[in-house]
Amino acid sequence: MRPLPIFVTLLLLAACSQESERTYTVDEFVTDEALLSRTISGCRDNPGELRNTINCQNAEAADGKLRLQNMRKALGG
């Protein structure tokens, strides 16, 4: 009988937790530059809370990747 109260408690905690934000990959950010711009802007506006989130890290990686691609194009590569 003990597992039932534990299960109910876990179920209630899961229902009350905040809905998590969708996680985007680096490639998704590279293909959608508007999303990348919004995400980087939000991350830079609130670095204390958002700097270590997966979306901010992926957005920064995508930004770096796009910068390198643009430099290669500019140099004729």
C-alpha positions in Angstrom: 0.0 0.0 0.0 3.0 2.4 0.4 3.8 2.8 -3.3 0.3 4.4 -3.9 0.9 7.5 -1.7 4.4 7.9 -3.2 3.0 7.6 -6.7 0.3 10.1 -6.0 2.7 12.6 -4.5 5.1 12.3 -7.5 2.1 12.8 -9.9 1.0 15.9 -8.1 4.6 17.3 -8.1 4.9 16.7 -11.8 1.6 18.4 -12.5 2.6 21.4 -10.4 6.0 21.9 -11.9 6.6 24.6 -14.5 6.3 23.7 -18.1 9.7 23.4 -19.6 10.7 25.4 -22.6 11.3 23.5 -25.8 15.0 22.8 -26.4 16.4 23.7 -29.8 19.5 22.2 -31.4 22.4 24.1 -32.8 21.2 23.2 -36.4 17.7 24.4 -35.7 19.2 27.8 -34.6 21.4 27.9 -37.7 18.4 27.4 -40.0 16.1 29.8 -38.2 18.0 33.1 -37.8 15.0 34.9 -36.3 14.7 32.3 -33.6 18.5 32.6 -33.0 18.3 36.3 -32.7 15.4 36.3 -30.3 17.1 33.6 -28.1 20.5 35.3 -28.0 18.8 38.6 -27.2 16.9 37.1 -24.3 20.0 35.3 -23.0 22.0 38.5 -23.1 19.2 40.5 -21.5 19.1 38.1 -18.5 22.4 36.3 -18.2 22.0 35.5 -14.5 19.1 33.2 -15.0 19.5 32.1 -18.6 23.3 31.9 -19.4 23.6 28.2 -18.4 20.4 27.0 -20.1 20.7 24.6 -22.9 19.0 26.9 -25.4 21.4 29.8 -24.6 24.4 27.5 -25.0 23.1 26.1 -28.3 22.2 29.6 -29.5 25.8 30.8 -28.8 27.2 27.8 -30.5 25.0 28.4 -33.6 26.0 32.1 -33.6 29.6 31.1 -33.6 29.1 28.6 -36.4 27.2 31.2 -38.5 30.0 33.7 -38.0 32.6 31.2 -39.1 30.6 30.4 -42.2 30.2 34.1 -43.1 33.9 34.7 -42.6 34.7 31.7 -45.0 32.3 33.2 -47.6 33.9 36.6 -47.2 37.4 35.2 -47.7 36.3 33.3 -50.8 36.2 29.8 -49.2 
